[in-house]
Amino acid sequence: MNSTDDTARQTLLHRGFALEYTTLGWNVIGIVVLAVAAISARSVALAGFGLDSLIEIGASTVVIWELSGTGEARQKRALKLIGGGFALLALYLLAQSTWVLATGFRPHHSPLGIAWTAVTAAVMFALAAGKARTGAALDNPVLKTEGRVTLIDGLLAAAVLIGLVLNSLAGLWWADPLAGYVLVYYAVREVREIFLGDH
């Protein structure tokens, strides 16, 4: 590898670290905001989104660890850790959505939750796009995979937002758990790709 290639790779690595640290910082703040919003609105969906933020923190930490080193064994271990995060997210969403539908649990309105999930969806989609591009340029499957975690985080934020808005405007409390089932499908698909796909 010549010096130009090495410089370009270092630039891409710095960008990868910046994307992950931004994701990490956003989700740390998000856990606090979501805890306040979930408690005040008694919202299972917002509490669930807080758990998703915890998984995203774990995934970002894994990628930062992986970008700090090299080797196929390290990448495989990092991918398995991210796959475990996806599996936990799928199980949680399945359980939460089923429980909310079965009990008919109705949360209160949450202006804070609506505002936070709207901004979070936009931020996560932008970060996911950056990770996909940077991961492809580095040919790094771990960064690309974690970019899909961030994309699902954005989709989940959008789903929670739609559920909160429909509940607030029309009393349609069941919209959020139904969206949760769609996200279970995407999370399970990523688990299958990580553990059964060819990397």
C-alpha positions in Angstrom: 0.0 0.0 0.0 1.5 3.4 -1.0 1.4 6.5 1.1 -1.6 8.0 -0.8 -3.6 4.8 -0.2 -2.5 4.8 3.5 -3.6 8.5 3.9 -6.9 7.8 2.3 -7.5 4.8 4.6 -6.6 6.8 7.7 -9.0 9.5 6.6 -11.8 6.9 6.2 -10.9 5.4 9.6 -11.1 8.8 11.2 -14.5 9.3 9.6 -15.7 5.9 10.8 -14.6 6.7 14.4 -16.4 10.1 14.2 -19.6 8.5 13.0 -19.5 5.9 15.8 -18.7 8.5 18.5 -21.5 10.7 17.3 -23.9 7.7 17.4 -22.6 6.8 20.9 -23.0 10.3 22.3 -26.5 10.8 20.8 -27.8 7.5 22.3 -26.3 8.2 25.7 -28.2 11.5 25.8 -31.2 9.7 24.3 -31.5 7.2 27.1 -31.9 10.1 29.6 -34.5 11.9 27.4 -36.4 8.7 26.7 -36.4 7.7 30.4 -38.0 11.1 31.3 -40.5 10.9 28.4 -41.4 7.2 29.0 -42.0 7.8 32.8 -44.1 10.9 32.3 -46.2 9.4 29.5 -46.2 5.8 30.9 -45.2 4.8 27.4 -44.0 1.2 26.8 -42.9 2.3 23.2 -40.7 5.0 24.5 -39.2 2.7 27.1 -38.6 0.2 24.4 -36.9 2.8 22.2 -34.6 3.5 25.2 -33.6 -0.2 25.2 -32.9 0.1 21.5 -30.6 3.0 22.3 -28.7 0.8 24.7 -28.3 -1.9 22.0 -27.0 0.8 19.6 -24.5 2.0 22.3 -23.3 -1.6 22.5 -23.0 -1.9 18.7 -21.1 1.4 18.4 -18.7 0.3 21.2 -18.1 -3.0 19.3 -17.3 -1.1 16.1 -14.9 1.3 17.8 -13.2 -1.7 19.3 -13.0 -3.4 15.9 -11.7 -0.3 14.1 -8.9 0.0 16.6 -7.5 -3.4 15.5 -7.2 -5.6 12.5 -7.7 -9.3 11.6 -10.4 -11.5 10.3 -10.9 -13.2 13.7 -11.6 -9.8 15.3 -14.1 -8.9 12.6 -16.0 -12.1 13.0 -16.2 -11.7 16.8 -17.4 -8.1 16.3 -20.1 -9.2 13.8 -21.3 -11.9 16.2 -21.6 -9.3 19.0 -23.7 -7.0 16.7 -25.8 -10.0 15.6 -26.5 -10.7 19.3 -27.7 -7.1 19.7 -30.1 -7.6 16.7 -31.4 -10.8 18.2 -32.1 -9.1 21.6 -33.8 -6.2 19.8 -36.0 -8.6 17.8 -37.0 -10.6 21.0 -37.7 -7.4 22.9 -39.9 -5.9 20.1 -41.8 -9.1 19.6 -42.5 -9.4 23.4 -43.3 -5.7 23.8 -45.6 -5.4 20.8 -47.5 -8.6 21.7 -47.9 -7.4 25.3 -49.2 -4.0 24.3 -51.7 -5.4 21.9 -52.9 -8.1 24.3 -53.4 -5.8 27.3 -54.6 -2.8 25.3 -52.2 -0.6 27.2 -52.8 3.1 26.3 -50.0 5.5 27.0 -50.5 9.3 27.6 -49.5 11.9 25.1 -45.8 12.8 24.9 -44.8 16.0 23.2 -41.2 15.4 24.4 -41.2 11.8 23.0 -42.6 13.1 19.6 -39.9 15.8 19.3 -37.1 13.5 20.3 -38.0 10.6 18.1 -38.6 12.9 15.1 -35.1 14.4 15.4 -33.5 11.0 16.2 -35.0 9.4 13.1 -33.4 12.1 10.9 -30.0 11.9 12.7 -29.9 8.1 12.6 -30.8 8.0 8.8 -27.9 10.4 8.1 -25.5 8.4 10.3 -26.5 5.1 8.7 -25.9 6.5 5.2 -22.4 7.8 6.3 -21.5 4.4 7.8 -22.7 2.5 4.7 -20.5 4.7 2.5 -17.5 4.6 4.8 -17.8 0.9 5.5 -18.0 0.2 1.7 -14.9 2.4 1.0 -13.0 0.6 3.8 -14.4 -2.8 2.8 -15.2 -3.2 6.5 -18.2 -5.6 7.0 -18.4 -4.6 10.7 -19.0 -0.9 10.0 -21.4 -1.7 7.2 -23.4 -4.1 9.5 -23.5 -1.6 12.3 -24.7 0.9 9.8 -27.7 -1.3 9.3 -28.2 -1.3 13.1 -28.3 2.5 12.9 -30.8 2.3 10.0 -33.1 0.1 12.0 -32.7 2.5 14.9 -33.9 5.3 12.6 -36.8 3.1 11.4 -37.7 2.3 15.0 -37.6 6.0 15.8 -39.9 6.7 12.9 -42.3 3.8 13.9 -42.4 5.1 17.5 -43.0 8.6 16.2 -45.9 7.5 14.0 -47.4 5.6 16.9 -47.1 8.6 19.3 -48.6 10.9 16.8 -51.5 8.6 15.9 -52.2 8.0 19.6 -52.0 11.8 20.3 -54.2 12.9 17.4 -56.6 10.0 16.9 -56.3 7.7 19.9 -54.9 4.9 17.8 -52.8 3.3 20.5 -52.3 0.0 18.5 -50.3 1.7 15.7 -47.0 1.5 17.5 -47.0 -2.2 18.4 -48.0 -3.1 14.8 -45.0 -1.1 13.5 -42.9 -3.1 16.0 -43.8 -6.3 14.2 -42.4 -4.9 10.9 -39.2 -4.0 12.7 -38.9 -7.6 14.1 -38.8 -8.9 10.6 -35.9 -6.6 9.6 -34.0 -7.4 12.8 -34.4 -11.2 12.3 -33.2 -10.7 8.7 -30.0 -9.1 9.9 -29.4 -11.8 12.4 -29.7 -14.4 9.7 -27.3 -12.5 7.4 -24.7 -12.1 10.2 -24.8 -15.7 11.4 -25.6 -17.5 8.1 -24.4 -15.1 5.4 -21.1 -15.2 3.7 -18.7 -12.4 5.0 
